[in-house]
Amino acid sequence: MATFYHPNLRGRTAVVTGGGGVLCAGFCKVLAAQGVRTAVLDLNPDAAQATADAIAAQGGTAMAIACNVLEKPSLEAARAQVCEAFGPCDILINGAGGNHPSGTTSKETLELGDLDLNLDGAPQALTTFFDLDPQGISNVFNLNFLGTLLPTQVFARDLARQPHPVIVTITSMNALRPLTKIPAYSAAKAAVSNFTQFMAVHFAPVGIRVNAIAPGFFSTNQNKTLLWNPDGSPTPRSKKILAATPMGRFGLPEELAGALLFLCDEGYSSFVTGSMFAVDGGFSAYSGV
């Protein structure tokens, strides 16, 4: 990882939701490397602890907190732990999110023959648009949108009283250009991007800057089976993604660090709010021709 130097951030407190995941664990580590006391929140306590342990091994300060971003009492309990150990939150990274198979179609596009599938009670041949489970769609929306709103409701009260408060949400290229097969996730991330702009306006009078990072395509545990065959070769979908990415490769988690630190450090971004930073290897700029 590149060496960054952001002395403005030293001694501040960051809360990172989804901090046990690949990308958000990277956010935790790069913040801690700047001297930020980092609270790693994740539904999976073992994943959160692994991130905190990795930070401690590098001489940083972090604590792991098991937390459900969809349950306000869980978030309030996490806030109490953070305030007691590290003091009030200065930086909130809303990183928790994800997709679910119940919000995903089997095929990229509809064919007329698909209309006659799954009508006779026989085992479901594939999931068409008409078979998408409303509860599954709701679960995806809740995780991504409410999983951003609720942590902000809990931690922004402290942020508003801090001298340099920052919120960074993690959206996606799907918010700009919906991918085939994953309508729930794409729409949910579009909602997160819109909500980021709302918050930027709403919180501006109390000094909270709110911006979003929109990663392009990174190979993580969540999308491993989508991008790679069991033998390690790229899947057809992976090949399509790379063909639409001018840089011709997937991103590395550490390549998000610069955007994150830029947005968190008022020495670089004091007049930046309501923006969405694409870190995507050119994906959003490429028309396909």
N, C-alpha and C positions, 0 to 999 in steps of 0.2 A: 504494500500500500504506500502511496505517496506520503511524504511528510508535510503536514499542515501546521501552521502556527497562527493561532487565533487567541491571543492573550485576553481579549475582551471577554471571552467565554469562561475563563478560569473562575472557579468558585461558584458558578451558577448551578441550578438544579434542573435536570431534564427528566420528563416522564415520557416513556416510549411504550405505546400499546403495541401488542404483537411483537414484543421484543425478543421472543424466542425463535421467530422465523428467520430465514436466511438474510433477507434484505434488511429487516429491522434490527437484527442482531448486529449487522454492519453499522447501522446508524448509532446504536448504543456504543459500540467500540470506538468509533471515530469521535463521538462527543466526549467520551471518557478520556480519550487521549489528549483532549484539549483542557483537561482539568475540570470537566463538568461532572458533578455528582449525578449519577444516572440511575433512575429507577426503572427496572426492566419488568414491565407488566405483560403477563401472558396467561391464557387459560390453562396452558400446560406448565405446571410448576417446574418440572424437570428441565424443560427447554429454557425457561427463564433463568433457572439456576445455572445452566451451562453457559449462558451468555454472561451472567454476572461473574462466574468463576474465571472465564477467559479474560474479562476485564481486570479482575484482581491479580491474575497472573502477570499482567503487563504493568502493574503498579497503579491502576486506576481505582476509582471508588464507585461501587455499584451495589445495588441490592435487588434481589429477585422477589417479586410479589405475584402470587397467584391471583388472577383477577378476571372476572367476566365483564366485558365491556357492554353487555346488554342488560346488566343488572346494576341499578344505581346504588343499592346498598353495598355491593362489592366494590364499586368505584369509590364510594365514600370511605370505606374501610382502607382502601389503598391510599387515598389522599391523606388520611390520618397517619398512616405509617410513614409516608414520604415526608410530611411536615415534621414529624417527631425526629426522624433520622437526619434529614437533609435540609429542612426548612422549606418554605413555600416554593412552588413550581415557577420557574422562569421560562422554560421551553417545553411545549407540549408537542409531541410527534404522534399524530393519529395514524398509526400504521396497521392496526388490526383490520382484517378484511379477508376476502376469499370467495371462491365459487363453490358450487355444489352440483353433483350430477343431476339432481332433480330439476335443475334449472337449465339443462343442456339438451339440445336436440342431437339425435344420432347422425343426421346428415346435414350438410351445409345448406342445401336448398331443397324446396319442396318439389316433388314430382306428382303428376296426376294420380299415379298408381298408389301413392302413399295415402290418399284419401280413403281408400277402402281397407286400410290396415287397422288392426286393433278394435274391430267393431263387433266381433262375434264371441267375445269372452275367451278366445284362445290365448295362449301365452303371447305376450307383447313381442312383436317382431322387432320393432325399433321405436324410439321415442320421436314422434313428429312434433311439430309446433302445437298441434291440437291435444297432445298428450302431456304437455308441460304441467307439472303439479303446482297449483296455486300456493300451497304451503311451502313448497320448495323455493318458489320465486320469492315469497315473503321472507324466508330464512336468509336468502342471499341479500335482499334489500336491507333487512334488519342488521345483519353483520356489518355490511359496508357503510350504510347511511346512519342508522341509529348507533352503530359502533363508533361513529365519528361525533355525532351530536351529544350523546350522553357523557363521554369523557370530557368534552368541552364544557358542558354545563357544570360538571363537578370541579374541574381545575381552573377554569377561566376566572372564577371569583378571586383566586389567589393571583393569577396572572395580571389582572387589572390593577393590582396594587404594587406591582413590581416595576422597576425603572425601565427595563428593556424587554417587555414580554413578546413572545413569539409563539405562533402556532404554525405547524407545517402538517398538512394533510398529504396522504399518499393516494393519488388517483392512478390513472392508467391511460395508455394509448387507446384503450377501448372506449374511453370517455369521448374521444374525438372521432374515432373511426371504429364503429362497432364490428367486432369479429363475428364471423359466422359461428353458429352452434351454441353461443353463450349469451343469449339475449338478456338474461337476468343480471349477470355480472357487468355487462357493458352498460346497461341502463343504470345500474346502481352506482357505478363509478362516474357516470355523467352527472348523477344527482350529487355526488360528493364534490365534483368540480364546481357545480353551480352553488352549492352550499358554502364552499370556500370563499367565493366572491361575496355572497351574502354576509358572511362573518367579517370579511375584510371591511366592508362598509359599516356594519353594525358596531364593531369594536374600535373603529378608528378614533372616536373621540376620547377613549380611555387609553389609547396608545398601543393596543395590541395589533401587531402586524400578522396577517394571515395569508399564507401562500401555499401552493401545492407543488409537489413534484410528481411528474407523470413519467414513470419508467416505461421504456420500450420493452423489449423482450429479453428477459434474464432467465437462465436455466436454474430453477429452484426445485426443492422437494415437491412443491405443490403441482408443478407442471411437468415433472420428470417423465411421466408415462405419456404425456401429450407430445413431447418433443423428441423422445428417444425410444428406439426399439430395444428389446431385451439384449440384443447383441451390441448395443452402443451406437448403432447407425441412426441417422436422423430419420424421423417419420416423414411421410408426405406433407403433413401440416408444417412441420419444422422447415422443410425445404421451401414451402411457400412463404413463410415468414422471412427467411433469410433472403429470398429473392426480392422481397419488398423492403429490405433494409439496405440502404446504399453502402453501409460499411461492411455488409456481408458476414456479420457474426452476431452472436448473442452478447449482451452486456455482462460485465463482471460486477458483482456487488459493490466493490470498492470504487467503481466509477460513478456512483451516486454521491460520494462523500463531498466532492467539491460543491455541488449544488446545495446540499444540506447546510454546510458550513457558511456558504455565502448568504443563505436566507436567515440563518440564526444570528449572524454577527452584524449588528447595526453599523459597524464601521464600514461595511461593504454595501449594505442594503437598507439603510434607514428610511429611504423613500420608496421602498418596494413593498406593496401589499396588493392582494387580489390577483396575483399573477400565477400562471401555471408554467412550470419549467419542464420542458420535454427533455428527457435524457434517453434518447432512442436510436442513436446511430443513423439518424436521418429518416426514420420510418414515416414520420408525420409530414415530411416535405416531399416525399416521392409519390408521383402520380401513377407510376407503373410503366411509363414510357419516357 
